[in-house]
Amino acid sequence: MALGKRRDVAQPLFISTVNLPSVKSNPFYDTVNQVLSAHQFDPFVEHLCAKFYRDNVGRPGLAPGIYFRCLLVGYFEGLDSERGIAWRCADSKSLGLFLGYALDESTPDHSTISRTRRLIDLETHQEVFGYVLKILANHDGLIEGKTIGVDSTTLEANAALRSIIRRDNGQGYQQFLTDLSKHSGIETPTREDLAKLDRKRKNKGSNDDWQNPHDPDAKITKMKDGTTHLAHKAEHAVDMDSGEILAVNVCDAVVGDTKTLCDTINQASENLRALKDDDRVSDKISNAWASEVVTDKGYHSNDTMCDLGEMRLRTYISEPDRGRRKWMDREDGLDARDATYANRRRIKGERGRALMRRRGELLERSFAHTYETGAMRRLHLRNRDNIAKRVLIHVAGFNLGLLMRVRYGLRKPRGLVGAVFALIVGLWEWLRSLHSATRELQPNRPLMASSNGFQQLSLAA
């Protein structure tokens, strides 16, 4: 092959469509479009979002089906910002086909995607999330709804700690430290003086005193890696039989898990009830509401046990070591005692231990896919409603991805290369086992020469 050299090419002013290079659709996105088309996704979202549009006013609007597909691309491609989604869709012809654009049409820019997100309210995004759940429920065995696992994680906000101000007078943090140093006798404090004074202070990051002016919903909290940032909290309710996320609740980062648990369970129960009320999928859903809840010890409290008991839910909640309890110090001490002892007995049983193992598998997996490989651990949006809109469709992409893997054998688009590699490795292991079985059937056969391919590769492995 001759050596090729790169040359400067002048872009033509006009080009015929017959001269455009042929583009093959991505098999993953092609299957996703087939599933969405089979369930009339585009007519549903167009009817749902019609109230947010008006003809012959302003610039041409972005079709709702294209908008929601753009957010799904954010999950499938691991893109954290709408600007990144717009750039990726413009750069890839196969993604343009997935969105529904011809080869000679331009995909939407990030400002159009952001404007459409602000236009469509949070309730509509929740209905689209519920519609994706109905698509999954149409496949037998994907949603059971009997046992729900709940866990939460923190998402770093799009706001910096150095920008926080006092709630009472709007004073910045540096100016606040400067005033403190002047009151302590230092008239012209240096940066070292301010840093030394700041290290000696206690409770210096109280959310009662400080807020970020750009994102007041973000709260100062400790992240999973031990660092301190402004953050939000995302709580998942996961079907413990299939791994589907039944509900996601974006809430205040400093509110305890025991305070948000019931809200998340209620959201999951409402979604299950909506599935049961739909005639198209009701016969494939065995439970209209959850009957069991699995969580970690961060959700264990007397009030939680009593509330879940009133909701008639069987609990499998890990119990922290609190030593000897005094139940009679509370008005509802006997109810809390009975509920706690019953939960303790269940988690020690065989089913309880099995659910605890699946909790670590399914709940942590949902966080890893949506926020680590899905690139949503660090947010690029402000205002909790905007964040919840993006997270809801992001999680809907996770559910669709699970459907693609379970029913069609397709992973994420970025995982197709890994699937081919896994197939080659599996084939190689099968050939090795076949070769070993053949040698065992012929024990008197002399050893193969070292030039044999199987022997060389096995030694290399």
Secondary structure by P-SEA (a helix, b strand, c coil): ccbbbbbbbcccccccccccccccccaaaaaaaaaaaaaaaaaaaaaaaccccccccccccccaaaaaaaaaaaaaaccccaaaaaaaaaacaaaaaaaccccccccccaaaaaaaaaaccaaaaaaaaaaaaaaaacccccccccbbbbbbbbbbcccccccbbbccccccaaaaaaaaaaaaccccccaaaaaaaaaaccccccccccccccccccccccccccccccbbbbbbbccccccccccccccccccccccaaaaaaaaaaaaaaaaaaccccccccccccccbbbbccccccaaaaaaaaaaccccccccccccccccccccaaaaaaaaaaaaaaaaacaaaaaaaaaaaccaaaaaaaccccccccccccccaaaaaaaaaaaaaaaaaaaaaaaccccccccaaaaaaaaaaaaaaaaaaaaaaaaaaacccccccccccaaaaaaaac
